[in-house]
Amino acid sequence: MERSMTETESSITAVFMDAGWKPNWRAPDDPSRLVFHQDCGASGWNVGGLDPIDGTMRWANTAIDPATPSDPVERARLLVAQYAVAPVTDPERTAIAEVEQMFDPGPQQEETPQDEQRDPVSEVESAPAMAGSEAVGGEGFAGEADAADDARLGDGDAEFVPEPDITDADFTDADFTEAFGEPEALEAEAAAEPLALEGADLPDEIFEHEDAASYGPGAFIFGDNIHTIRLAKMGRLSQRARELKGELQDGWTLDEYRSLQNLIVRIDRGEAPDDAEQRARFLAINERSAAMARVDAYRELREAELEAADREGVEAFDPEAGWPG
């Protein structure tokens, strides 16, 4: 017969259920029922479950780490708060994506074969001719054009003389000299009176540079690389966290950790003989797991600090400092 949960067990269950966690331990009185807790007697309480973010089994013991609360309900709240933040997107990839977006011209309309064959200038120039050809033999444009030609040619049979086209004229050196003067004299005049740019009395405001601090936090100043510096240091924080966690997880796997965890629970319940070597191995891996959690917590703290920092804070920020050992 399934026993009813105690007040402590109900409170632990409520903490994890409210946060969206799922149970992963089998109840001792009913193996078909999953729970968030294990009462290990003198060895304290095990509390934990499946993380709602990525489904990872996370747990803690109230007696292993003296720095954590001994109350299982408080320890459950601390575990939920520790893994309440979703994994941060890799700042290195985010920076690359933002830069690519800045220089992306966006979708451009493809030119169709009909567009390639059309020439807007030719169409405009040929419009009157097309209109005239369409009206030949009819009333309207053709008749008006004939009248205009008659007026220009006169009533007689005088020969038509087209107006001169300036583009067809022969512009010689003599014509240039007559219009502008001798080339040698122009060169001498230009050398004697250069353009007054250097040393000229120009307005001061042309060269005045306003301090970037006078702008709001959302302003973009050409040549300002503070955003790039921030992203680079954010990326170094993530890289350093991965390095430290890789060192801490060297030599053991999550499967071994879970196997040892179940063994310790069975030993504490009297269901298996005590094994000092396995218990020591479990405590060593548990300490490394806790250290990895501290690395993640420190990274999130420093990322928030860097995100909120001003220009001076970003430049002085050291992503290598303060990591837990």
LINVEN-V812407 format. One record per run of one state. SS is the DSSP state (alpha for helix, beta for strand, coil for the rest). FROM is the first residue (numbers start at 1). TO is the last residue. If there is no record, write none. Layout:
BEGIN
SS FROM TO
SS FROM TO
END
This chain:
BEGIN
coil 1 6
alpha 7 18
coil 19 21
beta 22 22
coil 23 24
beta 25 26
coil 27 33
beta 34 35
coil 36 36
beta 37 39
coil 40 40
alpha 41 43
coil 44 44
beta 45 50
coil 51 56
beta 57 61
coil 62 71
alpha 72 82
coil 83 90
alpha 91 102
coil 103 112
alpha 113 117
coil 118 119
alpha 120 135
coil 136 140
alpha 141 153
coil 154 165
alpha 166 168
coil 169 172
alpha 173 180
coil 181 182
alpha 183 192
coil 193 203
alpha 204 206
coil 207 211
alpha 212 214
coil 215 225
alpha 226 248
coil 249 253
alpha 254 268
coil 269 275
alpha 276 308
coil 309 310
alpha 311 316
coil 317 325
END
